[in-house]
Structure formats: C-alpha cells, structure tokens
Amino acid sequence: MCLAVPAEVTALEGFRATVSVGGALREVDVSLVDGVSVGDYVLVHAGFALHRWEYSEVLEWREIMGELIDAEEQF
C-alpha cells in the first residue's frame, strides 16, 4: 500500500522542491501545485506534490495516523 504524506518544502528551484518528511529530505516535482513556497506543506505521493496543506491539516493528519498506529498495536 502506498500513502501520500505531508512534507515541508525546505528549498525550491523551478518546479523541483526539496521537502522534509520526518527529517528525511527528498526531491519532488511541484508542477501540479500552484504557488508553492519554501515553508509550505504539500501532500506528496510518488515524487509529486499533489496539494498544498495548511499546517492545521498536517497536525490533523498526524493525529489520525497516530490513532491508526495505536489501534494496530492493540491487535
């Protein structure tokens, strides 16, 4: 199973961005998302940014993922 994950844009050059996912740096294509800037959060899947997220959305995603992990550990 593949998941899209939120990542923070740390550098930007044209349509290529360096993003941080849990501290790991990756290069992604941001051509599908308008107006991406350093410091933005983007939803990344398979090397492409798909959508720009507000930080509140990132926090909500993290909370949901934490709940899923907790539920999995109960089994």
N, C-alpha and C positions, 0 to 999 in steps of 0.2 A: 504494500500500500504506500502511496506517495501522498504527502501532505504539503500544502502551501504553508509557509511560515512567515511571520513578520520579521523584518530586518531593518536596521537603521542605516541610512545612507551616510557613509563617512567620507566619501570622495566622489567626484563626478567629473567626467570628461566626455563631452558629447552625449551619446546615448549609452555609454558604459558607466556603470557605477560600482564602487566598492561598497559592500554592505557588511554589517556586523550581525551575525546570528549567534547569540550567546558568547560573544567574544571572538568567534571564528570569522575571519574575513573571507569574503567570496566576491567574485566579479559577476555582475549580472547586466542584462540588457534592460534599459528603462524606456525604450522607444514606444512602448504601449501605454505609457502613463504620462499625461501632460503635466508640466510644471514641477517636476521633481527637483528638490534642492537638498544640499547637504543638511543633515539633521532630521529630514523627513523619515517616516517609517513607511515601508512598502511591503506588500504581500508578495512573496517570491515563490515561484514554482518552476522547476526545471530550467533555472538560469534566466528567467524572465520576471521582471516586476509586473504584476497584474493590476495593482490598485494601490493608491496612496491611502494610508491609515492615519487616523488621529491617535495620539498616544493613549487616550482613554480606551480605544478599541484594542490596542496592543495589551493593555492591562486586563481587559475582559477576556481576551483570548488566552492569556497566561493563566487566569483563574480557572477557566473551563478546562484547559489541558491539565492543570493540577488536580482538578476533581476527577478527571478521567483516569489519571495515574493512580490516585487514591483508591478509586473503585476497582481498578485492575489488581491492586495489591491485596484486596480483600478476598480474592478468589484463590 
